[in-house]
């Protein structure tokens, strides 16, 4: 189960219509998101199709939101990035993060029976004894046209699949876990990748027809109904209150003790004990 991926294994595993069908596999890479972005600046990159995937077995400079490092041993995780060429309005860009979270959570649930949830805005979470453990994360990087349309987006995903408990990397906000650590059983990475891509492909097709992923996303958000503190990446004071719901675009609505409702577009969420 911990064997390296290769092109023939991936070609046989991926049973989607278009998402991830075209891919570039690199055994070692700095970052799948960075590699895909750099490729897009070249002539050949301009020909890369909607749904193109870059996937690796090991990242030397993997990262998540706010440039936090994403560390994982070789050959045990899923680390890939997808290219989306869409003309959605700018405020709809976050739907891609929502769709990816739903797809990954549902795929892992169906494959392992793990009760995977989502922590706003982009983390895959398992809850154990009222504590949150991070299973994976999503990183969305977008380019917008002058007219305010989403020109293209790179969606990166990292999931701890067969990482042994003693090899789990440190996390700055919540402790890390893996599917192997949570279940005691290894999982086929190619099979899980295919399940995620198929779920995401279906979700994207529905979103392209105007169907918002927000209801399904809300149902998976462990954040809602919790008293939380939100820390942003600017100099603003943290916001503490009850996480009530999200709006259509996935922004978090926090009710403070004064009764004021805050709309939060980005930040780190911590449980308020």
HUBELHU-V375694 format. One record per residue. N is the residue number from 1. RES is the residue in three letters. SS is DSSP state (hx for helix, st for strand, lp for the rest). PHI is phi in radians with two decimals (999 if undefined). OMEGA is omega in whole degrees, 0 to 359 (* if undefined). Layout:
n=N res=RES ss=SS phi=PHI omega=OMEGA
n=N res=RES ss=SS phi=PHI omega=OMEGA
This chain:
n=1 res=UNK ss=lp phi=999 omega=182
n=2 res=UNK ss=lp phi=-1.75 omega=179
n=3 res=UNK ss=lp phi=-1.34 omega=178
n=4 res=UNK ss=lp phi=-1.08 omega=172
n=5 res=UNK ss=lp phi=-1.37 omega=170
n=6 res=UNK ss=lp phi=-2.75 omega=186
n=7 res=UNK ss=hx phi=-1.11 omega=182
n=8 res=UNK ss=hx phi=-1.19 omega=177
n=9 res=UNK ss=hx phi=-1.09 omega=182
n=10 res=UNK ss=hx phi=-1.20 omega=179
n=11 res=UNK ss=hx phi=-1.06 omega=179
n=12 res=UNK ss=hx phi=-1.23 omega=186
n=13 res=UNK ss=hx phi=-1.39 omega=189
n=14 res=UNK ss=lp phi=-1.38 omega=184
n=15 res=UNK ss=lp phi=-2.04 omega=177
n=16 res=UNK ss=lp phi=-1.62 omega=175
n=17 res=UNK ss=lp phi=-1.45 omega=182
n=18 res=UNK ss=lp phi=-2.57 omega=186
n=19 res=UNK ss=lp phi=-1.27 omega=180
n=20 res=UNK ss=lp phi=1.36 omega=180
n=21 res=UNK ss=lp phi=-1.10 omega=172
n=22 res=UNK ss=lp phi=-1.61 omega=183
n=23 res=UNK ss=st phi=-2.57 omega=172
n=24 res=UNK ss=st phi=-2.17 omega=179
n=25 res=UNK ss=st phi=-1.79 omega=177
n=26 res=UNK ss=st phi=-2.24 omega=183
n=27 res=UNK ss=st phi=-0.98 omega=179
n=28 res=UNK ss=st phi=-2.32 omega=183
n=29 res=UNK ss=st phi=-2.69 omega=176
n=30 res=UNK ss=lp phi=-1.23 omega=179
n=31 res=UNK ss=lp phi=-2.75 omega=180
n=32 res=UNK ss=hx phi=-1.13 omega=177
n=33 res=UNK ss=hx phi=-1.10 omega=181
n=34 res=UNK ss=hx phi=-1.12 omega=180
n=35 res=UNK ss=hx phi=-1.09 omega=180
n=36 res=UNK ss=hx phi=-1.14 omega=178
n=37 res=UNK ss=hx phi=-1.11 omega=179
n=38 res=UNK ss=hx phi=-1.13 omega=178
n=39 res=UNK ss=hx phi=-1.08 omega=182
n=40 res=UNK ss=hx phi=-1.18 omega=180
n=41 res=UNK ss=lp phi=-1.48 omega=180
n=42 res=UNK ss=lp phi=-1.70 omega=180
n=43 res=UNK ss=lp phi=-1.08 omega=180
n=44 res=UNK ss=hx phi=-1.14 omega=180
n=45 res=UNK ss=hx phi=-1.13 omega=179
n=46 res=UNK ss=hx phi=-1.12 omega=180
n=47 res=UNK ss=hx phi=-1.64 omega=181
n=48 res=UNK ss=lp phi=-1.18 omega=188
n=49 res=UNK ss=lp phi=-1.43 omega=168
n=50 res=UNK ss=lp phi=-0.95 omega=181
n=51 res=UNK ss=lp phi=1.66 omega=178
n=52 res=UNK ss=lp phi=-1.05 omega=181
n=53 res=UNK ss=st phi=-2.18 omega=167
n=54 res=UNK ss=st phi=-2.01 omega=184
n=55 res=UNK ss=st phi=-2.41 omega=183
n=56 res=UNK ss=st phi=-2.50 omega=174
n=57 res=UNK ss=st phi=-1.73 omega=182
n=58 res=UNK ss=st phi=-2.74 omega=177
n=59 res=UNK ss=st phi=-1.93 omega=177
n=60 res=UNK ss=lp phi=-1.51 omega=179
n=61 res=UNK ss=lp phi=-2.38 omega=177
n=62 res=UNK ss=lp phi=-1.09 omega=184
n=63 res=UNK ss=st phi=-2.60 omega=175
n=64 res=UNK ss=lp phi=-2.07 omega=179
n=65 res=UNK ss=hx phi=-1.10 omega=178
n=66 res=UNK ss=hx phi=0.99 omega=177
n=67 res=UNK ss=hx phi=1.04 omega=174
n=68 res=UNK ss=lp phi=-1.27 omega=182
n=69 res=UNK ss=st phi=-1.27 omega=173
n=70 res=UNK ss=lp phi=-1.97 omega=184
n=71 res=UNK ss=lp phi=-1.90 omega=176
n=72 res=UNK ss=lp phi=-2.79 omega=176
n=73 res=UNK ss=lp phi=-1.12 omega=179
n=74 res=UNK ss=lp phi=-1.17 omega=166
n=75 res=UNK ss=lp phi=1.21 omega=183
n=76 res=UNK ss=lp phi=-2.24 omega=183
n=77 res=UNK ss=st phi=-2.17 omega=168
n=78 res=UNK ss=st phi=-1.78 omega=180
n=79 res=UNK ss=st phi=-2.39 omega=184
n=80 res=UNK ss=st phi=-2.65 omega=178
n=81 res=UNK ss=st phi=-2.32 omega=183
n=82 res=UNK ss=st phi=-2.13 omega=178
n=83 res=UNK ss=st phi=-1.77 omega=175
n=84 res=UNK ss=st phi=-2.05 omega=175
n=85 res=UNK ss=lp phi=-1.89 omega=185
n=86 res=UNK ss=lp phi=-2.34 omega=179
n=87 res=UNK ss=lp phi=-1.94 omega=181
n=88 res=UNK ss=lp phi=-1.20 omega=170
n=89 res=UNK ss=st phi=-1.03 omega=186
n=90 res=UNK ss=hx phi=-0.99 omega=183
n=91 res=UNK ss=hx phi=-1.18 omega=181
n=92 res=UNK ss=hx phi=-1.52 omega=184
n=93 res=UNK ss=lp phi=-1.00 omega=183
n=94 res=UNK ss=hx phi=-1.12 omega=176
n=95 res=UNK ss=hx phi=-1.00 omega=181
n=96 res=UNK ss=hx phi=-1.13 omega=175
n=97 res=UNK ss=hx phi=-1.08 omega=180
n=98 res=UNK ss=hx phi=-1.09 omega=181
n=99 res=UNK ss=hx phi=-1.09 omega=180
n=100 res=UNK ss=hx phi=-1.16 omega=178
n=101 res=UNK ss=hx phi=-1.10 omega=178
n=102 res=UNK ss=hx phi=-1.06 omega=183
n=103 res=UNK ss=hx phi=-1.08 omega=181
n=104 res=UNK ss=hx phi=-1.15 omega=180
n=105 res=UNK ss=hx phi=-1.08 omega=181
n=106 res=UNK ss=hx phi=-1.15 omega=181
n=107 res=UNK ss=hx phi=-1.12 omega=180
n=108 res=UNK ss=hx phi=-1.17 omega=177
n=109 res=UNK ss=hx phi=-1.01 omega=183
n=110 res=UNK ss=hx phi=-1.18 omega=183
n=111 res=UNK ss=hx phi=-1.48 omega=190
n=112 res=UNK ss=hx phi=-2.20 omega=187
n=113 res=UNK ss=lp phi=1.17 omega=173
n=114 res=UNK ss=lp phi=-1.22 omega=180
n=115 res=UNK ss=lp phi=-1.47 omega=183
n=116 res=UNK ss=lp phi=-1.34 omega=178
n=117 res=UNK ss=st phi=-2.13 omega=179
n=118 res=UNK ss=st phi=-2.11 omega=172
n=119 res=UNK ss=st phi=-1.79 omega=180
n=120 res=UNK ss=lp phi=-1.03 omega=4
n=121 res=UNK ss=lp phi=-1.77 omega=193
n=122 res=UNK ss=lp phi=-2.64 omega=184
n=123 res=UNK ss=st phi=-1.92 omega=170
n=124 res=UNK ss=st phi=-1.57 omega=192
n=125 res=UNK ss=st phi=-2.27 omega=166
n=126 res=UNK ss=st phi=-2.06 omega=179
n=127 res=UNK ss=st phi=-1.76 omega=177
n=128 res=UNK ss=st phi=-2.32 omega=177
n=129 res=UNK ss=lp phi=0.94 omega=179
n=130 res=UNK ss=lp phi=1.12 omega=175
n=131 res=UNK ss=st phi=-2.00 omega=178
n=132 res=UNK ss=st phi=-1.64 omega=176
n=133 res=UNK ss=st phi=-2.23 omega=185
n=134 res=UNK ss=st phi=-1.53 omega=179
n=135 res=UNK ss=st phi=-1.72 omega=182
n=136 res=UNK ss=st phi=-3.06 omega=181
n=137 res=UNK ss=st phi=-2.63 omega=183
n=138 res=UNK ss=st phi=-2.24 omega=178
n=139 res=UNK ss=st phi=-2.24 omega=180
n=140 res=UNK ss=st phi=-1.92 omega=177
n=141 res=UNK ss=st phi=-2.22 omega=191
n=142 res=UNK ss=st phi=-2.12 omega=169
n=143 res=UNK ss=st phi=-2.17 omega=183
n=144 res=UNK ss=st phi=-2.05 omega=177
n=145 res=UNK ss=lp phi=-1.40 omega=179
n=146 res=UNK ss=lp phi=-1.11 omega=179
n=147 res=UNK ss=lp phi=-1.48 omega=177
n=148 res=UNK ss=lp phi=1.53 omega=178
n=149 res=UNK ss=st phi=-1.65 omega=175
n=150 res=UNK ss=st phi=-1.30 omega=185
n=151 res=UNK ss=st phi=-1.34 omega=175
n=152 res=UNK ss=st phi=-2.71 omega=182
n=153 res=UNK ss=st phi=-2.44 omega=173
n=154 res=UNK ss=st phi=-1.93 omega=182
n=155 res=UNK ss=st phi=-1.94 omega=179
n=156 res=UNK ss=st phi=-1.78 omega=179
n=157 res=UNK ss=st phi=-2.41 omega=174
n=158 res=UNK ss=st phi=-2.27 omega=182
n=159 res=UNK ss=st phi=-2.31 omega=174
n=160 res=UNK ss=st phi=-1.34 omega=185
n=161 res=UNK ss=lp phi=-1.72 omega=184
n=162 res=UNK ss=lp phi=-1.87 omega=179
n=163 res=UNK ss=lp phi=-1.33 omega=179
n=164 res=UNK ss=lp phi=-1.15 omega=182
n=165 res=UNK ss=hx phi=-0.92 omega=183
n=166 res=UNK ss=hx phi=-1.29 omega=180
n=167 res=UNK ss=hx phi=-1.81 omega=182
n=168 res=UNK ss=lp phi=-1.14 omega=183
n=169 res=UNK ss=lp phi=-1.32 omega=175
n=170 res=UNK ss=lp phi=-1.22 omega=178
n=171 res=UNK ss=lp phi=-2.18 omega=185
n=172 res=UNK ss=lp phi=-1.29 omega=186
n=173 res=UNK ss=lp phi=-1.84 omega=181
n=174 res=UNK ss=lp phi=-2.35 omega=182
n=175 res=UNK ss=lp phi=-1.16 omega=181
n=176 res=UNK ss=st phi=-1.56 omega=171
n=177 res=UNK ss=lp phi=-2.49 omega=177
n=178 res=UNK ss=lp phi=-2.50 omega=177
n=179 res=UNK ss=hx phi=-1.08 omega=179
n=180 res=UNK ss=hx phi=-1.09 omega=181
n=181 res=UNK ss=hx phi=-1.13 omega=184
n=182 res=UNK ss=hx phi=-1.43 omega=185
n=183 res=UNK ss=hx phi=-1.98 omega=186
n=184 res=UNK ss=lp phi=1.37 omega=183
n=185 res=UNK ss=lp phi=-2.20 omega=175
n=186 res=UNK ss=lp phi=-1.28 omega=182
n=187 res=UNK ss=lp phi=-2.24 omega=176
n=188 res=UNK ss=lp phi=-1.21 omega=180
n=189 res=UNK ss=hx phi=-1.15 omega=177
n=190 res=UNK ss=hx phi=-1.05 omega=179
n=191 res=UNK ss=hx phi=-1.14 omega=180
n=192 res=UNK ss=hx phi=-1.14 omega=177
n=193 res=UNK ss=hx phi=-1.00 omega=180
n=194 res=UNK ss=hx phi=-1.06 omega=179
n=195 res=UNK ss=hx phi=-1.09 omega=179
n=196 res=UNK ss=hx phi=-1.13 omega=181
n=197 res=UNK ss=hx phi=-1.09 omega=180
n=198 res=UNK ss=hx phi=-1.17 omega=177
n=199 res=UNK ss=hx phi=-1.10 omega=181
n=200 res=UNK ss=hx phi=-1.19 omega=177
n=201 res=UNK ss=hx phi=-1.07 omega=179
n=202 res=UNK ss=hx phi=-1.13 omega=180
n=203 res=UNK ss=hx phi=-1.12 omega=180
n=204 res=UNK ss=hx phi=-1.12 omega=180
n=205 res=UNK ss=hx phi=-1.05 omega=178
n=206 res=UNK ss=hx phi=-1.18 omega=179
n=207 res=UNK ss=hx phi=-1.13 omega=179
n=208 res=UNK ss=hx phi=-1.13 omega=176
n=209 res=UNK ss=lp phi=-1.59 omega=176
n=210 res=UNK ss=lp phi=1.71 omega=181
n=211 res=UNK ss=lp phi=-1.45 omega=182
n=212 res=UNK ss=lp phi=-1.26 omega=176
n=213 res=UNK ss=lp phi=-1.44 omega=188
n=214 res=UNK ss=hx phi=-1.03 omega=180
n=215 res=UNK ss=hx phi=-1.03 omega=180
n=216 res=UNK ss=hx phi=-1.17 omega=179
n=217 res=UNK ss=hx phi=-1.14 omega=179
n=218 res=UNK ss=hx phi=-1.01 omega=182
n=219 res=UNK ss=hx phi=-1.13 omega=181
n=220 res=UNK ss=hx phi=-1.77 omega=185
n=221 res=UNK ss=st phi=-1.37 omega=177
n=222 res=UNK ss=lp phi=-1.22 omega=183
n=223 res=UNK ss=lp phi=-1.18 omega=188
n=224 res=UNK ss=lp phi=-1.19 omega=181
n=225 res=UNK ss=lp phi=1.44 omega=181
n=226 res=UNK ss=lp phi=-1.77 omega=171
n=227 res=UNK ss=st phi=-1.48 omega=191
n=228 res=UNK ss=st phi=-2.31 omega=170
n=229 res=UNK ss=st phi=-2.09 omega=180
n=230 res=UNK ss=st phi=-1.83 omega=175
n=231 res=UNK ss=st phi=-1.97 omega=179
n=232 res=UNK ss=lp phi=-1.64 omega=182
n=233 res=UNK ss=lp phi=-1.61 omega=174
n=234 res=UNK ss=lp phi=-2.08 omega=185
n=235 res=UNK ss=lp phi=-1.56 omega=182
n=236 res=UNK ss=lp phi=-1.20 omega=177
n=237 res=UNK ss=lp phi=-1.18 omega=175
n=238 res=UNK ss=lp phi=-1.02 omega=179
n=239 res=UNK ss=st phi=-1.89 omega=179
n=240 res=UNK ss=st phi=-2.05 omega=179
n=241 res=UNK ss=st phi=3.02 omega=180
n=242 res=UNK ss=st phi=-1.61 omega=175
n=243 res=UNK ss=st phi=-1.34 omega=188
n=244 res=UNK ss=st phi=-1.48 omega=184
n=245 res=UNK ss=st phi=-2.91 omega=171
n=246 res=UNK ss=st phi=-2.15 omega=175
n=247 res=UNK ss=lp phi=-1.58 omega=185
n=248 res=UNK ss=lp phi=-1.03 omega=184
n=249 res=UNK ss=lp phi=-1.69 omega=176
n=250 res=UNK ss=lp phi=1.57 omega=176
n=251 res=UNK ss=lp phi=-1.29 omega=183
n=252 res=UNK ss=st phi=-1.54 omega=180
n=253 res=UNK ss=st phi=-1.82 omega=184
n=254 res=UNK ss=st phi=-1.95 omega=176
n=255 res=UNK ss=st phi=-1.72 omega=180
n=256 res=UNK ss=lp phi=-1.39 omega=182
n=257 res=UNK ss=lp phi=-1.11 omega=178
n=258 res=UNK ss=lp phi=-1.38 omega=180
n=259 res=UNK ss=lp phi=1.65 omega=181
n=260 res=UNK ss=lp phi=-1.35 omega=180
n=261 res=UNK ss=st phi=-1.76 omega=180
n=262 res=UNK ss=st phi=-1.81 omega=172
n=263 res=UNK ss=st phi=-1.76 omega=183
n=264 res=UNK ss=st phi=-1.89 omega=182
n=265 res=UNK ss=lp phi=-1.64 omega=180
n=266 res=UNK ss=lp phi=-2.80 omega=178
n=267 res=UNK ss=lp phi=2.71 omega=176
n=268 res=UNK ss=st phi=-1.69 omega=182
n=269 res=UNK ss=st phi=-1.88 omega=174
n=270 res=UNK ss=st phi=-2.20 omega=176
n=271 res=UNK ss=st phi=-1.14 omega=177
n=272 res=UNK ss=lp phi=-1.65 omega=183
n=273 res=UNK ss=lp phi=-1.26 omega=*
